[in-house]
Amino acid sequence: MSKAVQEQVEQLFEATKGLQSLEEIKPHCEKFNEWIKTKYSIESLGTVLSRVGFYKKFKSLPLDSSTNGKCSRGLGLRNLGTIGDH
């Protein structure tokens, strides 16, 4: 299953890395949330995502307070750290 998670994380990263607005980012996060919630319990998500390098990968994205940085405080990129809460 780890390979499947790695693939989904990579797809999410590629789909969102150049996006700037919450409206652009949110649908990708929601799709990932729906998929991962069917595979893992909320209690195990941190470990699962850490094993595949999720946090490190998304932490590498530069945030600009005038564009995508606003999303990091809302649902957008910050949502990626709270996968499964929806």
Backbone torsions as a table, in degrees:
resi	resn	phi	psi	omega
1	MET	NA	-27.3	-179.2
2	SER	-59.2	-36.3	178.7
3	LYS	-64.0	-40.4	178.8
4	ALA	-65.1	-40.8	178.3
5	VAL	-64.8	-44.0	179.0
6	GLN	-58.1	-43.5	179.7
7	GLU	-64.5	-42.1	179.3
8	GLN	-66.3	-39.7	177.9
9	VAL	-63.7	-43.7	179.3
10	GLU	-62.6	-42.4	178.0
11	GLN	-62.4	-42.6	179.0
12	LEU	-64.1	-43.6	179.3
13	PHE	-61.1	-49.2	-179.4
14	GLU	-62.0	-36.6	-178.1
15	ALA	-73.8	-26.4	-173.5
16	THR	-111.3	-12.5	-171.0
17	LYS	-61.1	-27.7	-179.3
18	GLY	-104.5	2.4	-177.2
19	LEU	-80.5	152.2	-174.0
20	GLN	-116.8	-26.5	-173.7
21	SER	-112.5	156.9	176.9
22	LEU	-58.6	-40.1	-179.3
23	GLU	-62.4	-32.8	178.3
24	GLU	-77.6	-38.9	-173.8
25	ILE	-79.8	-39.7	-172.8
26	LYS	-52.2	-47.9	-178.2
27	PRO	-60.3	-34.8	179.0
28	HIS	-68.2	-41.4	178.1
29	CYS	-64.4	-43.0	-179.9
30	GLU	-63.3	-40.8	178.5
31	LYS	-62.8	-45.2	178.3
32	PHE	-62.9	-43.4	178.3
33	ASN	-56.3	-48.0	-178.9
34	GLU	-60.6	-42.3	-179.8
35	TRP	-66.0	-50.3	-173.3
36	ILE	-68.5	-31.3	179.4
37	LYS	-66.3	-22.9	178.4
38	THR	-82.7	-11.8	-175.2
39	LYS	-107.6	-31.6	-172.7
40	TYR	-136.3	153.5	174.7
41	SER	-78.9	156.0	178.8
42	ILE	-58.2	-36.2	-178.9
43	GLU	-63.7	-28.9	-176.6
44	SER	-96.8	-7.6	-173.4
45	LEU	-59.3	-43.1	-179.0
46	GLY	-57.8	-45.1	179.6
47	THR	-66.4	-45.7	-178.6
48	VAL	-60.7	-49.2	-177.5
49	LEU	-68.1	-35.6	177.7
50	SER	-64.5	-40.7	-179.4
51	ARG	-60.4	-31.3	-178.5
52	VAL	-96.9	6.9	175.1
53	GLY	79.1	21.5	-177.4
54	PHE	-56.2	-54.1	-174.2
55	TYR	-65.6	-41.0	179.3
56	LYS	-63.5	-41.5	-178.7
57	LYS	-62.7	-49.0	-176.7
58	PHE	-76.6	-26.1	176.7
59	LYS	-65.7	-24.1	-179.0
60	SER	-72.3	-14.5	-179.3
61	LEU	-75.1	128.4	177.2
62	PRO	-72.6	139.6	177.4
63	LEU	-107.8	136.1	177.4
64	ASP	-114.7	119.9	-174.5
65	SER	-60.0	-20.4	179.9
66	SER	-88.3	-10.2	-178.9
67	THR	-132.9	-100.5	-173.4
68	ASN	-71.2	-16.0	177.3
69	GLY	-64.8	-28.8	176.5
70	LYS	-63.6	-35.5	-179.8
71	CYS	-68.2	-29.9	-176.8
72	SER	-65.7	-23.3	177.9
73	ARG	-92.3	-13.8	-178.9
74	GLY	-104.2	-129.8	-176.5
75	LEU	-92.0	-26.6	-173.3
76	GLY	-53.9	-109.1	-175.6
77	LEU	-64.7	-32.5	176.9
78	ARG	-62.2	-36.2	178.5
79	ASN	-56.6	-29.5	179.9
80	LEU	-64.9	-25.2	177.0
81	GLY	-86.5	-9.5	-179.8
82	THR	-121.1	34.8	178.1
83	ILE	-56.0	138.4	176.8
84	GLY	95.4	-8.4	-178.2
85	ASP	-81.8	-5.3	-175.4
86	HIS	-99.5	NA	NA
